[in-house]
C-alpha cells in the first residue's frame, strides 16, 4: 500500500526496490532525487553507484542458463555496482512503466529505455515495483523495439506473471510507443541535455536489509 507521507526532498536518496509477486525481494537501486511529489519521482543513478544485485545461487548470471531454467532456479541478492550507463529515471505511481534516459560517460544522450513494471506502492524508504520482463527500447530518433519478449512469455509459462498482467504490460508498452512516435513527453526532448549538478550528493545504499 502506498505511504503518502513517503515524499523525498531534492538531494535525498530514494530506494527503487524490485519485488516479486511471491513476496521475495530482488534488486535495489538508490536514486538521487531531483523531484518528487508522491506520485512522480525523478531520480538520478550515476555509473558506479552501489546497488543490491541479484544472481542465481552459486553466482551465475540468469542469462547464462537456458531459458527454461532462467525463472525457476533460486536467486540470491548480493552487493553490486551499477556498471551500465548513467541514467535519469521517471517513476510514476500510477503507470505500469518507468522511463530511463541513458547517457554515455561523456554526456551523449543514448536513448530511452522503458522498463515495464507493476507498481506496488511506497514504503517509508522505498518505491516498490515488480519488473515485468518485457521492455521497450527507444533510440534518440524515436525509433523503437520491443525487448525480452521471450523472457516475458517464459515468466507467464512458469507462473512468475499472469497472462492478464502481461497483457497490461504490453498495453502500457503500446501507450508509450504511441507517445514516442508522436514526439510527446517524455519523448519530446525533455532532459536529453540533463547534467547533474557537481555539488549534488551521490545516491547511497543505507545500512540494513531492504
C-alpha positions in Angstrom: 0.0 0.0 0.0 1.3 3.5 -0.8 2.6 5.5 2.1 1.5 9.0 1.1 3.9 10.5 3.6 6.9 9.0 1.7 7.8 12.0 -0.3 11.6 12.7 -0.8 13.2 16.1 -0.8 15.6 17.1 -3.6 19.1 15.8 -2.9 17.9 12.9 -0.7 18.1 9.3 -1.7 15.1 7.2 -2.7 15.4 3.4 -2.9 13.8 1.9 -6.0 13.1 -1.7 -4.9 12.2 -4.5 -7.2 9.9 -7.1 -5.6 8.5 -10.4 -6.9 4.8 -11.3 -6.8 5.6 -14.1 -4.3 6.9 -11.5 -1.8 10.6 -12.1 -2.3 12.9 -9.2 -2.8 15.2 -8.5 -5.8 17.4 -5.6 -6.8 17.5 -2.2 -5.1 18.7 0.9 -7.0 19.3 4.1 -4.9 18.3 7.3 -6.8 19.5 10.8 -6.0 16.2 12.7 -6.0 15.7 15.6 -8.3 12.0 16.0 -7.7 9.1 14.1 -6.1 5.5 14.9 -5.3 4.4 11.5 -4.0 3.2 10.4 -7.4 6.0 11.2 -9.9 9.6 10.6 -8.8 12.6 11.9 -10.9 15.9 10.4 -9.8 19.5 10.1 -11.0 21.6 6.9 -10.9 25.2 7.5 -11.8 27.5 4.8 -13.1 29.5 3.2 -10.3 26.7 3.5 -7.7 26.5 0.7 -5.2 23.3 -1.3 -5.6 21.8 -4.6 -4.4 22.0 -7.0 -7.3 20.6 -10.5 -8.0 22.1 -13.6 -9.4 21.5 -17.3 -9.4 22.6 -19.1 -6.2 26.2 -20.0 -6.9 27.0 -16.8 -8.7 25.8 -17.3 -12.3 24.0 -14.6 -14.2 20.4 -15.8 -15.0 21.1 -15.2 -18.7 23.9 -17.8 -18.6 21.4 -20.6 -18.2 18.8 -22.0 -20.7 15.5 -20.0 -20.9 13.5 -22.9 -19.3 15.6 -22.6 -16.1 16.0 -18.8 -16.0 13.0 -18.1 -13.8 12.8 -21.3 -11.9 16.3 -21.6 -10.3 16.7 -19.9 -6.9 18.2 -16.4 -6.8 20.2 -14.6 -4.2 20.9 -10.9 -3.5 24.4 -9.5 -3.3 26.3 -6.2 -3.1 26.9 -5.0 -6.6 27.6 -1.8 -8.6 25.6 -0.1 -11.3 28.1 -0.7 -14.2 25.9 0.4 -17.1 25.4 3.9 -18.4 24.3 6.6 -16.0 20.6 7.3 -16.2 17.8 9.6 -15.2 14.5 7.9 -14.2 10.9 8.9 -14.1 8.8 6.6 -11.9 5.1 7.4 -11.8 3.0 5.6 -9.2 0.0 5.1 -11.5 1.9 3.8 -14.5 3.0 0.3 -15.4 6.3 1.5 -16.5 9.3 3.8 -15.7 11.2 5.8 -18.3 15.0 5.8 -18.2 17.2 8.4 -20.0 20.7 6.9 -20.7 23.9 8.9 -21.1 27.4 8.0 -22.1 30.3 8.9 -19.8 31.0 12.0 -22.0 27.3 13.0 -21.7 26.0 12.0 -25.1 22.3 11.1 -24.8 22.0 7.4 -25.8 18.2 7.0 -25.8 15.3 6.0 -23.6 14.6 2.6 -22.0 11.0 2.0 -20.9 11.1 -0.6 -18.1 7.6 -2.2 -18.0 6.7 -2.7 -14.3 3.8 -3.4 -12.0 3.6 -0.6 -9.4 3.4 -1.8 -5.8 3.3 1.5 -3.9 5.7 3.0 -1.5 7.1 2.4 2.0 8.7 4.9 4.2 12.0 4.3 2.4 11.3 2.6 -0.9 9.4 2.8 -4.1 8.3 -0.8 -4.9 7.9 -2.3 -8.4 7.7 -5.7 -10.0 9.8 -6.0 -13.1 7.6 -7.1 -16.0 10.5 -8.6 -18.0 9.1 -7.0 -21.2 10.6 -3.6 -22.1 10.7 -1.1 -24.9 14.0 0.5 -26.2 13.6 3.9 -27.9 16.5 5.4 -29.8 17.3 9.2 -29.9 15.5 9.4 -33.3 12.4 7.8 -31.5 12.6 4.5 -33.5 11.7 1.7 -31.1 11.8 -2.0 -30.5 10.3 -4.4 -28.0 12.9 -6.1 -25.7 12.8 -9.5 -24.0 9.5 -10.8 -25.3 10.8 -14.3 -24.9 11.6 -13.8 -21.2 8.1 -12.3 -20.6 6.5 -15.3 -22.2 8.6 -17.6 -20.1 7.6 -15.7 -16.9 4.0 -16.4 -17.7 4.7 -20.1 -18.5 6.3 -20.7 -15.1 3.8 -18.6 -13.1 6.0 -15.5 -12.4 3.5 -13.3 -14.2 -0.1 -14.0 -15.2 -1.3 -13.7 -18.7 -3.5 -10.8 -17.7 -0.5 -9.0 -16.2 1.5 -9.5 -19.3 -1.5 -8.1 -21.4 -1.5 -5.0 -19.2 2.3 -4.6 -19.5 2.1 -4.9 -23.3 -0.8 -2.4 -23.3 1.4 0.0 -21.4 4.2 -0.5 -23.8 1.9 0.3 -26.7 0.9 3.5 -24.9 4.5 4.7 -24.6 5.3 3.7 -28.2 2.5 6.0 -29.3 3.9 8.8 -27.3 7.3 8.2 -28.8 6.0 8.2 -32.3 4.2 11.5 -31.7 7.2 13.1 -30.0 5.3 13.7 -26.8 6.5 13.8 -23.2 8.6 12.1 -22.0 10.0 11.6 -25.5 9.9 15.3 -26.6 13.5 16.1 -25.7 12.9 16.9 -22.1 16.0 16.1 -20.0 18.0 14.8 -23.0 20.5 17.6 -22.2 20.5 16.8 -18.5 23.7 17.3 -16.5 23.8 16.6 -12.8 24.9 19.5 -10.5 28.5 18.6 -9.4 27.5 19.7 -5.9 24.6 17.2 -5.9 25.1 14.3 -3.4 25.7 10.9 -4.9 23.0 8.3 -4.0 24.0 5.8 -1.4 22.7 2.5 0.0 21.9 2.8 3.7 23.0 0.0 6.1 20.4 -2.7 6.8 18.2 -5.1 4.9 15.5 -3.7 2.5 
